[in-house]
Amino acid sequence: MLTYIDVHFIYTLPVVAVLALITWPFISRLEVFKIGFVCTMAFVYTTPWDNYIIFHNAWMYKPKNILAVIGYVPVEEYMFFVIQTLMTSLWALIFTRWSPACFSFNFNKTSYTLIRWIPILFLALATIQGYNIATPGKDTFYLGCIMWWSCPVIMFLWYGAGNYFVKKSTSTAIAVIVPTLYLCWVDRIALKDDVWHINEKTSLNIFVADDLPFEECLFFLITNVIIVLGSMAFDKSYGLADTYTSEFPFSYRPSWKYYSRQMLPFVAAECDMSPSPVNDIRQCLNVLKTASKSFNVASLVFPAGVRLHLIILYAFCRVTDDMIDSEPNVGIKKRKLALIEEFIGELFADRSADYDVKTPMTPRNPKLDWKRYRIELTDEELSCFRAISRISFYLPRKPFYELLDGYRWDVDGKMVQNETDLLLYSSYVAGSVGTLCVYVMVYKSGVEIDDDEKHDFVIRKAQQMGQVLQIVNISRDIVTDSETLGRCYVPTEYMDDAAADVNTLCRDRDPWALGSDKLKSYATRMIRLANQYQLESLEGIRYLPYEVRGPVLVATDIYRGVACAVEASPTYPRRASLSKWDKILVGVNSLYFKSLRYFFQTERCKSC
């Protein structure tokens, strides 16, 4: 005979365990708090209600089928409050995390108002009606209790997150419907085996399926709506603070001060805010999708706030690089470089040191000559400039100037003479970005690296990692750089006749004239150089916040996959890349398996 604890061991806990295994790489500190808070609220809010309806005999349990009773409720029932919340929250995470929250904001005042208030009106009426029909002993008692208990909490959550819930209707529908159907199936099994019993006198006796009362289906549907809506409320609130950093100048910290402040974006109506930041982020994402499919795939596995700001950072670096590379006229190149330098100077005019950063406790609006930039920049470039200005308060200025040094290298047409030059150039254009990525990941995760030496070590390794990835890009793009830019980043010390090869690559823009074998040998030598530093560059991962360790490894391994594709090709490929499924396989392997060593090894860094 099936008992209540058997139901958990056979049907609910295994599902939670599987979902936990699937989602563990995506469980950030904020997700832990979110799920823990929703579980706590579910337990607290449901306990008195459940005691009330069992006291009035809406549900009944045979003593032999339960372990013990606290109040009027079996211990296993209290367990179920938490288990269902965990199950649905983890399932919802799988389907709702992939798109930046800001793309689900509703800026239409009319539709926002209607979506917010019309359901609240109906829910208020349902609360009143439920209270009126919840007379103990009558057939409407169970239904009425569900209505007056659930509608007020849905009203509260809908006020803050109803529009967001509707905007993500496909993913939220899957998040609600699937666990509802599963729990109804489990409930039907338990009812047939008499684990618990629904009192016919307090039920409508309408059955959705054999032995499955209508009220039970409604209960699971409504409770799952509450759980998913509660999760969406957190995501909307956090996403609004991520997007409007000036309006909500606080970052994630595991403290009650932060959680109380996070109520501000929860109650805020985004329809009263400017859509400009969201439009700028959309432009940034378009840049990412066009310029780097590898980084776009890798960015998907980062926590929401980290991902959003990495997109902004990458887009700014990409468009400024393109401003220089896509312009054939040297004079205009220099003018564009000067414009970028002036922007960075204005952006960090209030800084006293290269690595001075500002706290977000007060809004920071740099004094920027946007009128001039609107004239000089394209719409895409302007969006990326505006987006980086909104998150610049926690970023250091030094890496941006190193980035400028790399652009200046290109403007001056400086050649890469040897591997030292190659490493220096890669440090300018990619090591600097690695440094900035560390600042994004640390700040948005809300966890400081607790030791100055350790922090410096992580920065050095991030710079090294940037160098490695840039050298891989250069080895892949010999043909592209030659044909589209007339540039050569292959060290001239690799060449038998440097003058002739450089002339072929830069002036003639005819890389294939060198022959595939020669191109392949140049690429292979650069990849070997990258390989010397690749494993060493990963040593800093274990000192990063735990929620970004796996994603960082995914990003590096996808790029390393490109290097392997170059090496494995019998001839030099025009532009080596990984297929979509190859990227997914690399990501799964790195995220779920290879990353484990960075969670369990905690030895001190070599410089400490």
N, C-alpha and C positions, 0 to 999 in steps of 0.2 A: 504494500500500500504506500502511495506517495504521501510524504509529509511536507510541511511548508519549507523546512530547511532543505529538503530534497529538491524542491523547486528552484531554490537559489543555487545549489551545487550543480544541478543538471542543466538549468535553462538560463539563468541570469548571470551568475558570476563568470562562467566560461566566456560568455559574450563580452563582458566587461574586460576580461583579461586579454582577449584577442584585440579588441579595440585599443586597449592601452599599449599593446605591442606595436600596433600600426601607427599610433599617433605620438609615441614618446619623443621622436625627434622634433616634433613641433610644439611640445609643451614648454613654453617659456614661463618665467616667473609670474608674469601677468596672467597667463592661462591657468597656472596653478591656483592663483588667488581667485580668479573668476569662477572656476569650477568649484573650488572649496566654498566660496561665498554662496553660490547658487545652491549647493548641497545643504549648507547650513540653514539658509532661508527656507528651503523646501521642508527640512526636518522641523524647524520651529513653527512654521505656518501650518503644516499639515497635522502635527501631533494633536492639538486640542480638537480639531475638526474630526479626525479619525476616532478619537475617544468618544466624541459626542454621538456619531452615527452608530458606532458599535454599542454604545450604551442604550440606544434606542432600537437595537436589534435589526439594523439594516444589513449588516454583515454578521455572520456567525461562524464560529470555529469549534471543531471538536477538540477537546483537551488532548487526546492522543496524537493529534496531528501537529501540535505546536510544542515548542520547548518551554516557554514561560510567558507570563503576561505581566506587563507593567501598566498600571491603570486598568484600562479595559482592552488594551491593544497587545497582540502577541509581539514578542521580541522580533520575530522574523518580519513583521510588518514595518517596524521601525527601520530594520535593515533595508527593506524595500524602498523606503523614501530616498535613501542615499544611493542605492544600487541603480534605480531607474534614472535618477538625475545624472549619475556618472555615465551610464550607458548612452543616454540621449545626448549629453554634452559632448562626449567623445565622438559619437557618430556625426553630430552637427559640425564639429571641428573639421572633419574630413572634407565636408562639402562647402563650407562657407569661408575658408581662409584664403582662397587663391586670388581673389581680386582685391586691390586696395580699397579700403573702406570708403574713401572719398568719392569713388565713382558710383556709390550707391546713395549719395546725398540727393535730396529733392529741393531744387531751388525755385520751383514754381509755387508762388504764394497761394494761389487758389487751390491747386490740387493738394498742397501740403496741409492746408487748413481743413479741407474736406476729409482727407485720409486720417488726420489726427482726431477730429471731433465727432464725425458721424459714428464710427464704431464705439467711441466712448459713450455717446448718447444711448445707443442700443444696449451696451453693456450695463449702463446704469439702470435701464428699464428691466433688463434681465435679472439684475441683482434684486430689485424690488419684487419682481414676480416670483423669483426663486424663494425669497423669504416668505412670501404669502402662501406658497403651495407646500412648503416644507413642514407640514404638520405631522408630528410623530404618529405612527400607526396607519397613515393613509398611503395610498399607492403612489402618490406624487412626492413622498418624503425624500427618497434617495435623490431623485432628479432635482428637487428644489434645493437640497443641501449642496449638491455640486454647483448649482448656479450661484447661490449667494456666497459660497466660499471662493469660487474661482474668479468671478467677474471683477471684483475690486482690484485684485492684484494684476489682472490683465489690463485694466483701465490705467493703472499707474505705469506699467511698463509700456503700454501703447502710447501714452502721452509723450514719452521720451524717445521711443524707438519704433513706433508703428510705421512711419514712413520708410525707415531703413529696412524693416522687415518686409514690406511690400516690394521695395526696389530689388531685394534679393529673393524674389518670390520663388524662383525655381529651386535654388539651393535650400531655402528654408522649408519648402514643401517636402522635399526629399528628407530633410532632417527631421521633420515631424511625422510624416506618413509611415516611413519604414519601421521605426521603433514602435509606433502605435499598432501597426499590423502584427508585429512580432509579439508584443505584450498581450494583445487580444488572443492570439493563438495559444500562448502560455496560459493565460487566464482560463481559456476554454478547457484546456487539459486539466487544470487544477479543479475547476468546477465539476467536470465529469467524474474526477476521482474523489470528489467530496473533501478536498483539502480545506476549502472554505465554502460557504453557502450564502447566496443572496436571498434575503427574506422576500417571499412572494407578496406578502401583505404591504410592504413598503416600496414595491417596485411596480412599474407599469406592466410588467410581464410581456413586453415586446422583445422578441429575440432576433438579433441580427444573423445569428447562425445557431445551430443546435447547442443548447445549454449556455449561450452567450447573450446575456441581457443587454438591451440598448444602453442602459446607464453605464455599464462597464466599459463599453466602447467609447462612450462620450467622456468618461473619466480619463481614460488613457490618452485620448485625443487632446483634451483640454490641458492635462498636466504636461504633456509633451510640448504643446504650444507655449505654456508658461516657461518651461525650461529653455527652449530655443529662443523665445523672446527675451528672456533674461540674459542669455548669452549675447544676443544681438544688441541689447542695451549697452553692455560693456564695450562691444566692438565699435558701436557708433560713437560712444563717448570718447573712447581712446582715439579713434580715427579723426574725430573733429579736433581734438587737442593736437594731434600729429600734423594736421593740415593747417590749422590756424594758430601757429606758434606765438604770434604776437597777442592774439586775443586770449589765449590760454597758456600763459608763460610758466609752465611747470612740466617737469619730466617725471617719468615713472620712478618711484621709490617705494619700497615695501614699508609704508608707514600709513597710519590713520590720517595724517595730515594730507597726504597725497590722495587717499581714497575719498576724503571729504571734498577736496577740490575738484575731483573728477565728476562730482555731481553737476558742476557748472555746465560742461558741454553736454551732459545728459539731458538737462532741461532746456538747453538752447535750441532754437529753431534755425536750422541752416538756411531756410528760405529768407531769413532776415540778414544773411551774411553775403559777402561778395563771392560770386562763383569764380573769380579770377584765379585764386590759388589752385583750385581744382582743374581749371582749364590749363594752367601752366604745367601741372603734374601730368596731365594727359599728354601734353606735347612732349614732356620729358620721357614718358613711357614709349611714345612713338619713336623717339630718337633711339631708345634702347632696342626696340624691336627691329629697327632698320639696321642699326650699326653693329649690333652684337647679339646674335641669336644665342650664343653660348652663355653670355652673362645674363641674358633675359631668362633663360631656363634656370640657371643657377640661382637667380634672385628669388625665384618662387618659393624656395625652401627656407628663406630667412623669416624670422618673426615679422609681423606686420609693420611695426614702426621702423624697424631697422631696414626692411626692404624699401619702404617708401623713401627714406632719406638717402639710401644707396642709389636708388633710381635717379633722384635729383642730382646727386653728386656726379654720377657717371654721365648723365646727360650734359651737365655743364662742361665737364672735361672733354666730352665728345664734340660738342658744337664749337668750342673754342679751338680745338685741334683742327676741325674742318674749316673754320674761318681762315686759318693759315694755309692749310694744305690745298684747299680748293681754289685758291686765288693764284693765277699764274704771274701776275704783275708784282715784282718785288717791292715797288714803292707802295702799292696798296697793302701788301702783306705787312710792311712795317707800320703802316697807319692802323691796321687792324690790331696788330700786336700792342701798339701804344694804347689803343682804346681798351683792350682787355686789361692792360697794366693799370690804367687809370681807374677802371672799375674796381679792381682788387684793392688799389690804394684807398679809394673811397669806402669800400666795404669794411676795411680794417683800420680806418683812420683813428679809431678810439683805442687801439691796442698799444700797450706799452712795451711788449716783448713779442718775440717770434711765436712763442707757444702760450701766450696769454689768452685765456678764453673767458667768456662772461657767463655768469649764472643766469638762469632763465626766470628769476623771481620777478623781474620787472620787464615789460615789453621793450624790445630793442628795435628801433627803426633807423638803420644807417641812412645818412644823408647822401643820397645818390641823385645824380643828374638824369633822372629818367626821361626828361624831355629830349635830351641829346641822344640817349640810347635808343629811344623810339625812332629817331631819324636814321641812325647809323646801322641798326640791327634789323634782321628779318624777324617776322613774327615768332618763328621757332626759336631763334637765338634769344630774343627778348624774353620769352617765356622761361627759358632755362636760366637766364641771368636773374630774373625776378625770383624764381624758385630757390636758387642757391642763396639769395640774400635773406630769405626768411629763416634759413637754418644755419646761417653763418655764425651766429652768436656763440656756439659751442665748438667751432672749428678753429684751429690755429692758422695764422697767416703764412708761416714759413713754407709749408708744402705748396701753396699756391704760387709763391715766387719761384720755387723750384720748377714747377710746371712751366712757368714763363721762360725759365732758362732753357728748357727743352724746346719750346716754340722758337726761341731766339736762335737756337742751333739750326733749326730748319730754315728760318728766314735767311740766315747768313750762308746757307748752303754748305755748312761745315761737313767734311767727310769723316766717316768712322775709320780711323787708321788701324786700330788694333782692338783686342778684346777689352782692354782698359777703357777705351772710348765707348765701346758698346755697352759696357756695364754702367758707365757714367751717364750716357744718354738714356738708358733704360731707367736709371735711378731718377732722372729728372722727370720723365714723362709718365712713369708707372710706379716707381718707388714712392713718389710723393702721394700718389692716389692711395697706395697701400696704407700710408700713415693716416690719411684722412678717413679711410674705411675703419681703422681701429677706433678713432674718435667717435665715429657714428655708432659703431657697435657697442662701445662702452657706455656712451651717453644714453642711447635709446634703450639699452638693457637695464639701466639703473644700477649697474654694479661697477664700482671703481676697482682698478687694479691696485691692490693694497700695498704696493711696495715700489719706490722710485726706481730701484735697479731692475725690478721685474718689468716695470712699465717701459723703461728704456730698451730692455731686451726684446719685448714684444714689438716695439716700434721698429727696431733694427730688422727683426725677422719679417715684419710686414713689408718693409722697404725691399728686402731681399726677395720676398715672394713676388712683389711687383716687378722686379727686374727679371725674374725667371719667366713670368707670364709674357712680358713684353718681348723678350728674346724669342720665345715660342712664336709670338705673332709675327715678328720680323722674319723668322725662318719660313713661315708659311706664306708671307706676302711679298717675297722677292719679285715675283712677276707683277703683282698688282701695284706695288710701289713704283716699279719701273714704268709700266705702261700708263698709269693714271697720274703719277706725280713727277715722274722723271727723277726719282730719288733712289739712292742706294744706301742701305744700312749694313751691308756685308762688310766686315773689316777688310781693308785693302791688303792687310798682311796675309790673308788667305789666298790672294790671287797671284798667279804666275806673272801676268802682265797687267798690273793694276791700272795703268793709264788706259789701255785698250778696253778692259772690262768695264771700267767706270764710264768710259765714253759710250759703250754699247748700251749700258743700263740707263744712264742719265740723259745723254744728248739724243741718241738714236731711239731710245725707249723700245728697244727690240731685245728683250731678255732671252727669248728663245734662240737667238743667234749664238748665244754662248753654249747651247746644247743642254739637254736635260740632265746629263750626267754631271756636268759642272754645277748646275744649279742645285742638284740634289746633294752634291758634296759640300757646297757652302751651307746649305740648310742643316745637314747632318752635323757639321762641326759646331754650328751655333747651338743646336739642340744638346750636344754633348756638354757644351759650356753650361747651359741651363741645368742639365742633369747634375752637375757638380754641386749646385746650390739648392736643388729642389727639395730634397729630404731635409736638409739643414733648415730651410726656410719654414718648414712646418712645425719646428720645435716650439714656436710661440703660441700655437693654437691652444695648448692646454691651459694657458694663463688667461685666455679670453673668457668672457661670460659663457656659461655652459651652453646656453641656447643658440649660440652662433658657431660653436666649434664644428658641428657636423656640416652646416651650410658652407662654411669657409672651405672645408675639405672638398665638398662637392664642386665648388667653383674652381678650385685649383685642379682637381682631377679631370674635369671636363676640358680644361685648357691642355692638360697633359695628354689627354686623349687625342687632341689635335696633333701634338708633337709625335705621338705614336703612329698616327695616320700618315704623316709625312715620311717617317722612317720606314714604315711598312710598304709604302708605295714603290713599285719597281722602277718607276720614273718619277721625276719631280711633278707633283700635281699642281694644276693651275691655282687652286685654292682649297687646300685640304680642310675637311670639316667632318663632324660626326653627324650621323642621321639622328632624327628625333628619338627613335627608339634606343639608339646607342647612348644618347645623352641620358635617357631615363634609366637605362641599366647601370650606367656609371654612377648616376645620382643615388639610386637605391643601394648599390654596393657601398658607396662612400658614406651615406647617411646612416645606414643601419648596421654596418659591419666594421668598415675600416675606422670609423670615428670612435669606436669603443675604446681604443687604446688611449685616446686623449681625455677620457673620463676617469680612467682607473690608474693612470700614471701621474704622480704628483711630485716627482723629484724636482729639486730646485734647478733653476736655469743655470747654464754653464758659467755665466758671468757673476752669479751671486756668491 
